[in-house]
Amino acid sequence: MRKNKYNAVKVKIDGITFDSKLEAKRYGELRLLEYADKISNLTVHRRWPLYSQLAGVAIDSRGALVGHYESDFDYRENNSLIVEDCKGVVTALSAWKIKHFGIQHGMKVRIIRK
């Protein structure tokens, strides 16, 4: 098995594979908050399409599909949608995707660190 270059260890909980111990820990915290009715509609690893008006031929009014941003978690808290990403290291690509997502969807991604 190839070692992760950031020393992240995959963890499996409830049949879901998480990319790191940090992400798995945060999942446990969010499940407790959901159980206590502090949050609702917890979703894990949702893929959000990213579009660009500048990337060639537009598929529809949103533009051309240029990639996807996969959030670690999203959920409802006080009737607001919260999107989270657990990051030990923010790479240039992940920073770009988070920024693109924020501009496209008009919301910030909450970064969870160690």
C-alpha atoms as an extended CHARMM CRD file, in Angstrom:
* protein
*
       114  EXT
         1         1  MET       CA              0.0000000000        0.0000000000        0.0000000000  PROA      1               0.0000000000
         2         2  ARG       CA              1.3100000000        3.4480000000       -0.9600000000  PROA      2               0.0000000000
         3         3  LYS       CA              1.9810000000        5.7800000000        1.9600000000  PROA      3               0.0000000000
         4         4  ASN       CA              0.1370000000        9.1140000000        2.0000000000  PROA      4               0.0000000000
         5         5  LYS       CA              2.6020000000       11.9650000000        1.4920000000  PROA      5               0.0000000000
         6         6  TYR       CA              0.9860000000       13.9410000000        4.3320000000  PROA      6               0.0000000000
         7         7  ASN       CA              0.9880000000       10.8960000000        6.6740000000  PROA      7               0.0000000000
         8         8  ALA       CA             -2.8140000000       10.7850000000        6.7260000000  PROA      8               0.0000000000
         9         9  VAL       CA             -4.3150000000        7.4550000000        7.8010000000  PROA      9               0.0000000000
        10        10  LYS       CA             -7.6070000000        6.3180000000        6.2700000000  PROA      10              0.0000000000
        11        11  VAL       CA            -10.3080000000        5.4220000000        8.8100000000  PROA      11              0.0000000000
        12        12  LYS       CA            -13.6010000000        3.5970000000        8.2090000000  PROA      12              0.0000000000
        13        13  ILE       CA            -16.6650000000        4.3750000000       10.3810000000  PROA      13              0.0000000000
        14        14  ASP       CA            -20.3020000000        3.4520000000        9.6810000000  PROA      14              0.0000000000
        15        15  GLY       CA            -19.1920000000        2.0480000000        6.3140000000  PROA      15              0.0000000000
        16        16  ILE       CA            -17.7270000000        5.4250000000        5.2740000000  PROA      16              0.0000000000
        17        17  THR       CA            -14.0100000000        5.7520000000        4.4860000000  PROA      17              0.0000000000
        18        18  PHE       CA            -12.4510000000        8.9750000000        5.7240000000  PROA      18              0.0000000000
        19        19  ASP       CA             -9.1300000000       10.2640000000        4.3920000000  PROA      19              0.0000000000
        20        20  SER       CA             -7.7270000000       11.0770000000        7.8390000000  PROA      20              0.0000000000
        21        21  LYS       CA             -8.1440000000       10.6080000000       11.5740000000  PROA      21              0.0000000000
        22        22  LEU       CA             -9.0620000000       14.3050000000       11.8080000000  PROA      22              0.0000000000
        23        23  GLU       CA            -11.9340000000       13.8400000000        9.3570000000  PROA      23              0.0000000000
        24        24  ALA       CA            -13.1560000000       10.7040000000       11.1590000000  PROA      24              0.0000000000
        25        25  LYS       CA            -13.0210000000       12.5170000000       14.5120000000  PROA      25              0.0000000000
        26        26  ARG       CA            -15.0200000000       15.4290000000       13.1250000000  PROA      26              0.0000000000
        27        27  TYR       CA            -17.6080000000       12.9880000000       11.7470000000  PROA      27              0.0000000000
        28        28  GLY       CA            -18.0710000000       11.5850000000       15.2660000000  PROA      28              0.0000000000
        29        29  GLU       CA            -18.5280000000       15.0990000000       16.6570000000  PROA      29              0.0000000000
        30        30  LEU       CA            -21.0850000000       15.9800000000       13.9820000000  PROA      30              0.0000000000
        31        31  ARG       CA            -23.0050000000       12.7240000000       14.5400000000  PROA      31              0.0000000000
        32        32  LEU       CA            -23.2990000000       13.6150000000       18.2450000000  PROA      32              0.0000000000
        33        33  LEU       CA            -24.5310000000       17.1130000000       17.3550000000  PROA      33              0.0000000000
        34        34  GLU       CA            -27.0660000000       15.6030000000       14.9550000000  PROA      34              0.0000000000
        35        35  TYR       CA            -28.2420000000       13.1540000000       17.6280000000  PROA      35              0.0000000000
        36        36  ALA       CA            -28.6450000000       16.0950000000       20.0650000000  PROA      36              0.0000000000
        37        37  ASP       CA            -30.7100000000       17.9770000000       17.4120000000  PROA      37              0.0000000000
        38        38  LYS       CA            -28.1300000000       20.8000000000       17.2240000000  PROA      38              0.0000000000
        39        39  ILE       CA            -27.6280000000       20.1460000000       13.4820000000  PROA      39              0.0000000000
        40        40  SER       CA            -29.6040000000       18.2660000000       10.8170000000  PROA      40              0.0000000000
        41        41  ASN       CA            -29.2340000000       16.7880000000        7.3370000000  PROA      41              0.0000000000
        42        42  LEU       CA            -25.5990000000       15.7320000000        7.7720000000  PROA      42              0.0000000000
        43        43  THR       CA            -24.1090000000       14.7330000000        4.4230000000  PROA      43              0.0000000000
        44        44  VAL       CA            -20.6390000000       13.2250000000        3.9370000000  PROA      44              0.0000000000
        45        45  HSD       CA            -18.4460000000       13.7050000000        0.8390000000  PROA      45              0.0000000000
        46        46  ARG       CA            -20.9210000000       15.6100000000       -1.3190000000  PROA      46              0.0000000000
        47        47  ARG       CA            -19.5850000000       16.4240000000       -4.7980000000  PROA      47              0.0000000000
        48        48  TRP       CA            -20.3370000000       19.9730000000       -5.9160000000  PROA      48              0.0000000000
        49        49  PRO       CA            -19.8990000000       20.7350000000       -9.6370000000  PROA      49              0.0000000000
        50        50  LEU       CA            -17.6910000000       23.7150000000      -10.4970000000  PROA      50              0.0000000000
        51        51  TYR       CA            -18.5380000000       25.7240000000      -13.6120000000  PROA      51              0.0000000000
        52        52  SER       CA            -16.7470000000       28.4470000000      -15.5490000000  PROA      52              0.0000000000
        53        53  GLN       CA            -18.0510000000       30.8970000000      -18.1220000000  PROA      53              0.0000000000
        54        54  LEU       CA            -14.5260000000       31.1580000000      -19.5140000000  PROA      54              0.0000000000
        55        55  ALA       CA            -13.8070000000       27.4580000000      -20.0840000000  PROA      55              0.0000000000
        56        56  GLY       CA            -14.7880000000       27.0020000000      -23.6850000000  PROA      56              0.0000000000
        57        57  VAL       CA            -18.3050000000       26.1760000000      -24.8090000000  PROA      57              0.0000000000
        58        58  ALA       CA            -21.0010000000       26.6590000000      -22.1800000000  PROA      58              0.0000000000
        59        59  ILE       CA            -23.1130000000       23.5940000000      -21.4460000000  PROA      59              0.0000000000
        60        60  ASP       CA            -25.9370000000       25.7400000000      -20.0950000000  PROA      60              0.0000000000
        61        61  SER       CA            -26.3850000000       29.1130000000      -18.3810000000  PROA      61              0.0000000000
        62        62  ARG       CA            -23.9330000000       28.0870000000      -15.6230000000  PROA      62              0.0000000000
        63        63  GLY       CA            -21.0650000000       27.6360000000      -18.0530000000  PROA      63              0.0000000000
        64        64  ALA       CA            -18.8190000000       24.6730000000      -18.7480000000  PROA      64              0.0000000000
        65        65  LEU       CA            -18.1160000000       22.0680000000      -16.0940000000  PROA      65              0.0000000000
        66        66  VAL       CA            -14.4450000000       22.4500000000      -15.0860000000  PROA      66              0.0000000000
        67        67  GLY       CA            -14.3010000000       20.0800000000      -12.1230000000  PROA      67              0.0000000000
        68        68  HSD       CA            -15.7830000000       19.1860000000       -8.7640000000  PROA      68              0.0000000000
        69        69  TYR       CA            -15.2540000000       20.2110000000       -5.1780000000  PROA      69              0.0000000000
        70        70  GLU       CA            -15.8880000000       17.4150000000       -2.6710000000  PROA      70              0.0000000000
        71        71  SER       CA            -16.7200000000       18.7520000000        0.7670000000  PROA      71              0.0000000000
        72        72  ASP       CA            -16.0280000000       16.5600000000        3.7580000000  PROA      72              0.0000000000
        73        73  PHE       CA            -19.3380000000       17.4880000000        5.4000000000  PROA      73              0.0000000000
        74        74  ASP       CA            -22.3530000000       19.6850000000        4.9460000000  PROA      74              0.0000000000
        75        75  TYR       CA            -25.2770000000       20.0970000000        7.2920000000  PROA      75              0.0000000000
        76        76  ARG       CA            -27.9790000000       22.4690000000        8.4680000000  PROA      76              0.0000000000
        77        77  GLU       CA            -27.3680000000       24.5410000000       11.5920000000  PROA      77              0.0000000000
        78        78  ASN       CA            -29.9150000000       27.1990000000       12.6520000000  PROA      78              0.0000000000
        79        79  ASN       CA            -31.5230000000       26.9120000000        9.1960000000  PROA      79              0.0000000000
        80        80  SER       CA            -28.2210000000       27.7400000000        7.4330000000  PROA      80              0.0000000000
        81        81  LEU       CA            -26.2240000000       25.4010000000        5.2240000000  PROA      81              0.0000000000
        82        82  ILE       CA            -22.7200000000       24.8390000000        6.6130000000  PROA      82              0.0000000000
        83        83  VAL       CA            -19.9830000000       23.3060000000        4.4450000000  PROA      83              0.0000000000
        84        84  GLU       CA            -16.8480000000       21.9380000000        6.1310000000  PROA      84              0.0000000000
        85        85  ASP       CA            -13.5090000000       20.6090000000        4.9890000000  PROA      85              0.0000000000
        86        86  CYS       CA            -10.9550000000       19.0100000000        7.3370000000  PROA      86              0.0000000000
        87        87  LYS       CA             -7.4460000000       20.0140000000        6.3060000000  PROA      87              0.0000000000
        88        88  GLY       CA             -4.0880000000       19.1860000000        7.7660000000  PROA      88              0.0000000000
        89        89  VAL       CA             -2.4390000000       20.7370000000        4.7010000000  PROA      89              0.0000000000
        90        90  VAL       CA             -4.0920000000       23.1420000000        2.2570000000  PROA      90              0.0000000000
        91        91  THR       CA             -2.6570000000       22.4920000000       -1.2040000000  PROA      91              0.0000000000
        92        92  ALA       CA             -2.8200000000       24.9610000000       -4.0870000000  PROA      92              0.0000000000
        93        93  LEU       CA             -5.4840000000       22.8160000000       -5.8000000000  PROA      93              0.0000000000
        94        94  SER       CA             -7.6670000000       22.4890000000       -2.6940000000  PROA      94              0.0000000000
        95        95  ALA       CA             -7.3690000000       26.2540000000       -2.0370000000  PROA      95              0.0000000000
        96        96  TRP       CA             -8.4620000000       26.9730000000       -5.6220000000  PROA      96              0.0000000000
        97        97  LYS       CA            -11.4360000000       24.5900000000       -5.3970000000  PROA      97              0.0000000000
        98        98  ILE       CA            -12.5590000000       26.0510000000       -2.0580000000  PROA      98              0.0000000000
        99        99  LYS       CA            -12.2840000000       29.5930000000       -3.4510000000  PROA      99              0.0000000000
       100       100  HSD       CA            -14.1350000000       28.6520000000       -6.6680000000  PROA      100             0.0000000000
       101       101  PHE       CA            -16.8640000000       26.9250000000       -4.6340000000  PROA      101             0.0000000000
       102       102  GLY       CA            -17.2410000000       30.0090000000       -2.4240000000  PROA      102             0.0000000000
       103       103  ILE       CA            -17.5850000000       32.3640000000       -5.3760000000  PROA      103             0.0000000000
       104       104  GLN       CA            -19.9760000000       30.0880000000       -7.2560000000  PROA      104             0.0000000000
       105       105  HSD       CA            -22.2350000000       29.2710000000       -4.3010000000  PROA      105             0.0000000000
       106       106  GLY       CA            -21.8690000000       32.4880000000       -2.3050000000  PROA      106             0.0000000000
       107       107  MET       CA            -20.7670000000       30.7780000000        0.8920000000  PROA      107             0.0000000000
       108       108  LYS       CA            -17.5660000000       30.1500000000        2.7980000000  PROA      108             0.0000000000
       109       109  VAL       CA            -16.1800000000       26.7150000000        3.5290000000  PROA      109             0.0000000000
       110       110  ARG       CA            -15.4290000000       26.2030000000        7.2130000000  PROA      110             0.0000000000
       111       111  ILE       CA            -11.9090000000       24.7410000000        7.4510000000  PROA      111             0.0000000000
       112       112  ILE       CA            -11.3930000000       22.3280000000       10.3620000000  PROA      112             0.0000000000
       113       113  ARG       CA             -7.7770000000       21.9580000000       11.4700000000  PROA      113             0.0000000000
       114       114  LYS       CA             -6.0260000000       19.6880000000       13.9670000000  PROA      114             0.0000000000
